[in-house]
Amino acid sequence: MTDTEVNAAWPGRLPPEVEAFILETVEMIHELDDTGLHEMTPHFYQHGYEQVRMSLRDLLTILGHDPDA
């Protein structure tokens, strides 16, 4: 999707709660990326998966999709 398409879909600025959600999600992904090799345990992967899954569900909901459909 181009910047023009994104701006057409979201005219003006994003609502503050959506911007906050995006920033939190980006921070979470950075934290996962910055994890050292010795910390990458099965628990790390399960926790990371759950965090990404919840963020993706929230994003789908924000975009008007029902993640349970």
ABEGO torsion letter per residue (X at the ends): XBAAAAAAABBEBBBAAAAAAAAAAAAAAAAAAABBAAABBAAAAAAAAAAAAAAAAAAAAAAGBBAAX
